[in-house]
Amino acid sequence: MNKNTTIKTVKLVQGIGNEINWNDLKKAQLIESILILKNADQAKRFLRDLMTEGEIEEFANRLETARLLFKNVQYGAITESTGLSSATIARISKWFNGSLGGYRLVLNRLSNMHHRNPTKLEKGLPLSV
């Protein structure tokens, strides 16, 4: 194993989205911007300034798709519920079942938050983990 192979292996193990340069100043700023938000109102205001209404809807549908995939809902029902194509659902399924675990992390935390604080979630759909 040469030096370059070792570096690539470390990046694959430690890296998130290896095709993305997360050390880029702009991307680091985006991540820090999300992390400094303190409540739902701040998040809503930031996301609305950052994205179009269509982008917000798209990302909300992607997260809902991950939740439905976790509940083993079939693609056809997910398409009806979210309007996403089967290709997009398949891509989300790949990421959901992949090793990075971003969707699972968020859904687990939302579920835990919901169990501690029984407020009604968007669309009244409880998360079960």
C-alpha positions, -999 to 999 in steps of 0.1 A, spaced: 0 0 0 15 33 -10 11 67 6 -17 79 -18 -37 47 -12 -36 53 25 -48 89 21 -77 78 -1 -87 52 24 -88 77 53 -109 101 32 -134 73 24 -137 63 60 -138 98 75 -152 117 45 -189 126 40 -198 129 4 -164 123 -10 -173 141 -42 -179 173 -22 -151 194 -8 -165 201 26 -134 221 36 -143 248 10 -149 281 29 -184 286 14 -196 251 24 -181 254 58 -200 287 62 -232 270 52 -228 243 78 -219 268 105 -249 289 95 -272 259 101 -255 250 134 -260 285 149 -298 285 145 -314 283 179 -351 276 172 -377 268 145 -385 304 138 -348 312 130 -346 281 109 -377 290 89 -364 326 83 -330 313 72 -343 286 50 -368 310 33 -340 335 26 -316 307 14 -340 287 -8 -369 292 -31 -403 280 -21 -399 251 -46 -366 241 -31 -380 241 4 -409 219 -8 -384 196 -26 -362 191 5 -393 186 27 -405 159 3 -371 142 3 -371 139 41 -407 127 40 -397 101 14 -369 89 38 -395 86 66 -419 66 44 -391 44 32 -382 36 68 -418 25 73 -415 3 42 -440 22 22 -440 13 -15 -426 37 -42 -461 42 -58 -476 55 -25 -445 77 -19 -449 92 -54 -486 99 -47 -478 115 -14 -447 135 -24 -449 139 -61 -413 127 -64 -403 105 -93 -393 68 -87 -357 77 -97 -355 103 -70 -371 79 -45 -345 52 -55 -317 77 -49 -331 87 -15 -334 50 -7 -298 45 -17 -287 73 6 -311 63 34 -296 27 34 -260 39 28 -232 41 53 -233 79 60 -266 77 79 -277 113 76 -314 106 70 -314 80 98 -297 103 122 -323 131 117 -353 108 117 -341 91 149 -336 125 166 -370 137 153 -386 106 167 -369 110 200 -379 146 202 -415 137 193 -416 110 221 -404 135 247 -425 164 235 -458 152 219 -464 182 197 -481 176 164 -456 171 136 -461 184 100 -490 166 84 -497 149 117 -475 119 108 -457 105 138 -423 90 134 -418 55 146 -383 42 150 
